[in-house]
Amino acid sequence: MIIYQKIPKLQNDKGFLLIETILAIALIAIGLFSVMSLTIGVIRGNSHSKMVTAATTLAQDKMEYFKGIDYDSIADTSTISTDYYLEAIVQNNTPGIDSKTVTINVYWNPGEVTSNHKVTLHTIFAK
């Protein structure tokens, strides 16, 4: 025979328990840390994109400079600024006679790694 006994209710059962509060705080903390991690990744990506854009602009400006000068004046150059190193390599008679292949490399070091990053542009000028 099973005897059922009615258990009296607690008088103050309308609030949160301590364990529920701790779990809620833990879940909110995990969510906030995830958002912070994502934000840091986005900021790093934006910084890298900004540097790639600046390096590409420097290379394009140098290429436009070569387009605007006399064919015989196109020669190797290098430029050092505070953040970037630009080198222009000119190969004469490549791929054919009376042509020059120009390769422009722009290097930069983002500071967080030891290796340099690079943007490269190539073009061929004909006489």
PENOR-V829890 format. One record per residue. N is the residue number from 1. RES is the residue in three letters. PSI is psi in whole degrees, 0 to 359 (NA if undefined). BURIAL is b if it has 9 or more other C-alpha atoms within 8 Angstrom, else e. Layout:
n:N res:RES psi:PSI burial:BURIAL
n:N res:RES psi:PSI burial:BURIAL
This chain:
n:1 res:MET psi:132 burial:e
n:2 res:ILE psi:129 burial:e
n:3 res:ILE psi:126 burial:e
n:4 res:TYR psi:131 burial:e
n:5 res:GLN psi:131 burial:e
n:6 res:LYS psi:123 burial:e
n:7 res:ILE psi:129 burial:e
n:8 res:PRO psi:143 burial:e
n:9 res:LYS psi:149 burial:e
n:10 res:LEU psi:148 burial:e
n:11 res:GLN psi:329 burial:e
n:12 res:ASN psi:65 burial:e
n:13 res:ASP psi:20 burial:e
n:14 res:LYS psi:350 burial:e
n:15 res:GLY psi:179 burial:e
n:16 res:PHE psi:148 burial:e
n:17 res:LEU psi:162 burial:e
n:18 res:LEU psi:319 burial:e
n:19 res:ILE psi:323 burial:e
n:20 res:GLU psi:320 burial:e
n:21 res:THR psi:316 burial:b
n:22 res:ILE psi:317 burial:e
n:23 res:LEU psi:319 burial:e
n:24 res:ALA psi:317 burial:e
n:25 res:ILE psi:320 burial:e
n:26 res:ALA psi:317 burial:e
n:27 res:LEU psi:319 burial:e
n:28 res:ILE psi:319 burial:e
n:29 res:ALA psi:317 burial:e
n:30 res:ILE psi:317 burial:e
n:31 res:GLY psi:317 burial:e
n:32 res:LEU psi:319 burial:e
n:33 res:PHE psi:323 burial:e
n:34 res:SER psi:316 burial:e
n:35 res:VAL psi:320 burial:e
n:36 res:MET psi:319 burial:e
n:37 res:SER psi:317 burial:e
n:38 res:LEU psi:319 burial:e
n:39 res:THR psi:318 burial:e
n:40 res:ILE psi:318 burial:e
n:41 res:GLY psi:320 burial:e
n:42 res:VAL psi:319 burial:e
n:43 res:ILE psi:318 burial:e
n:44 res:ARG psi:318 burial:e
n:45 res:GLY psi:318 burial:e
n:46 res:ASN psi:320 burial:e
n:47 res:SER psi:317 burial:e
n:48 res:HIS psi:317 burial:b
n:49 res:SER psi:321 burial:e
n:50 res:LYS psi:318 burial:e
n:51 res:MET psi:322 burial:e
n:52 res:VAL psi:318 burial:b
n:53 res:THR psi:316 burial:e
n:54 res:ALA psi:318 burial:e
n:55 res:ALA psi:319 burial:b
n:56 res:THR psi:320 burial:b
n:57 res:THR psi:318 burial:e
n:58 res:LEU psi:316 burial:b
n:59 res:ALA psi:318 burial:b
n:60 res:GLN psi:320 burial:b
n:61 res:ASP psi:319 burial:e
n:62 res:LYS psi:320 burial:b
n:63 res:MET psi:318 burial:b
n:64 res:GLU psi:324 burial:e
n:65 res:TYR psi:314 burial:e
n:66 res:PHE psi:325 burial:b
n:67 res:LYS psi:332 burial:e
n:68 res:GLY psi:349 burial:e
n:69 res:ILE psi:172 burial:e
n:70 res:ASP psi:145 burial:e
n:71 res:TYR psi:317 burial:e
n:72 res:ASP psi:345 burial:e
n:73 res:SER psi:352 burial:e
n:74 res:ILE psi:118 burial:b
n:75 res:ALA psi:168 burial:e
n:76 res:ASP psi:140 burial:e
n:77 res:THR psi:164 burial:e
n:78 res:SER psi:147 burial:e
n:79 res:THR psi:135 burial:e
n:80 res:ILE psi:126 burial:e
n:81 res:SER psi:185 burial:e
n:82 res:THR psi:328 burial:e
n:83 res:ASP psi:340 burial:e
n:84 res:TYR psi:153 burial:b
n:85 res:TYR psi:121 burial:b
n:86 res:LEU psi:132 burial:b
n:87 res:GLU psi:136 burial:b
n:88 res:ALA psi:122 burial:b
n:89 res:ILE psi:124 burial:b
n:90 res:VAL psi:125 burial:b
n:91 res:GLN psi:118 burial:e
n:92 res:ASN psi:148 burial:e
n:93 res:ASN psi:37 burial:b
n:94 res:THR psi:127 burial:b
n:95 res:PRO psi:351 burial:e
n:96 res:GLY psi:180 burial:e
n:97 res:ILE psi:146 burial:e
n:98 res:ASP psi:40 burial:e
n:99 res:SER psi:157 burial:b
n:100 res:LYS psi:133 burial:b
n:101 res:THR psi:124 burial:b
n:102 res:VAL psi:127 burial:b
n:103 res:THR psi:124 burial:b
n:104 res:ILE psi:123 burial:b
n:105 res:ASN psi:134 burial:b
n:106 res:VAL psi:122 burial:b
n:107 res:TYR psi:150 burial:b
n:108 res:TRP psi:156 burial:b
n:109 res:ASN psi:116 burial:b
n:110 res:PRO psi:351 burial:e
n:111 res:GLY psi:331 burial:e
n:112 res:GLU psi:347 burial:e
n:113 res:VAL psi:164 burial:e
n:114 res:THR psi:343 burial:e
n:115 res:SER psi:151 burial:e
n:116 res:ASN psi:152 burial:b
n:117 res:HIS psi:159 burial:e
n:118 res:LYS psi:143 burial:e
n:119 res:VAL psi:135 burial:b
n:120 res:THR psi:134 burial:b
n:121 res:LEU psi:142 burial:b
n:122 res:HIS psi:145 burial:e
n:123 res:THR psi:165 burial:e
n:124 res:ILE psi:129 burial:e
n:125 res:PHE psi:138 burial:b
n:126 res:ALA psi:151 burial:e
n:127 res:LYS psi:NA burial:e
